[in-house]
Amino acid sequence: MSTMTEYWLISAPGDKTCQQTWETMNNVTSKQNNLCENFKFHIPDLKVGTLDQLVGLSDDLGKLDGYVEQTTRKIAAYLGDVLEDQRDKLYENLQANNNDLALYITRFQWDLAKYPTKQSLRNIADIISKQVGQIDADLKTKSAAYNNLKGNLQNLEKKQTGSLLTRNLADLVKKEHFILDSEYLTTLLVIVPKANMGDWNAHYEKITDMIVPRSSQTITQDADYALCTVTLFKKVVDEFKLHARERKFVVREFVYNEEELAAGKNEITKLVTDKKKQFGPLVRWLKVNFSECFCAWVHVKALRVFVESVLRYGLPVNFQAILIHPNKKSTKRLRDVLQQLYSHLDGSAGSSGGNADNVDIPGLGFGQSEYFPYVYYKLNIDMVETKV
């Protein structure tokens, strides 16, 4: 994304009307100076409650904001993991209410069905907290199950490749390589370093007694090793292993059993099928719940602006919330212009000004140092790059 993904959500008290507040701010920042693009941010009439409740709620909303954002980002990051080699499609899968994220926040509409404004502010915050808590818990369960499946598959696939010393030999050997069903004889699989092949061919018959002459075949080779067979009497197997090791020949534990070999191949097939089966529903779940969490997060921001504006500007409720999309190179200049426009608010905040300092974005690291005369919250909608 080349455009700036940071937005500023601010509010200022209504002049004679809120429309006037909007026009003044928009003229100075956007029309005259072209520092940003502005959007009215619609917050419905919410129930105010008492001042004490608002102060307590302000602190809790700060924590809720952090939690909901973190959960939203976690879902986005996990969706990226699940998409694997289609990760480049992640961005188009991150939507809010079937819109891209910028469109959702710039045309924000309060969701009355989910968060009825008849409820108290505390209840609305609790609804969001429960909803996101449930999604977070489901994400843990779903991701653990899928990661487990993916891990098992990767382990099995690893055994299909790699050095002859460690890899699964089942898909390399055939029935005719082995003496089966003999009371006395058995066939071993031996890994021989390529550099020692001459030594093996010259001496394997003499490593112990009771080795069947000319019984060794070379089944396959990789960059460093050869896989050879040797047939011998069962009673000298342990002795053979010992003396073979002295010559750097490694006997791999292997019993030829067709049913087990088939089962091993079936297990990979089954895991591949299971993973494919789970992939679609998991991606859908992640997309739906990313949208749920992102929308919930923006509603928390709206609640914070409302609570903070009432605490700062007093009652009756009279403020204009504005979403600002700063131009990348103009952020410092934009801050200065807003500072000039609203510096008078610091003096007139009166007795509620005392609250403003300690309730300005509590609980989030960037909040403490960023105090402005107007209510301000930042939203970064880049959900792909930013790490939690």
Disulfide bonds with the S-S distance in Angstrom:
none
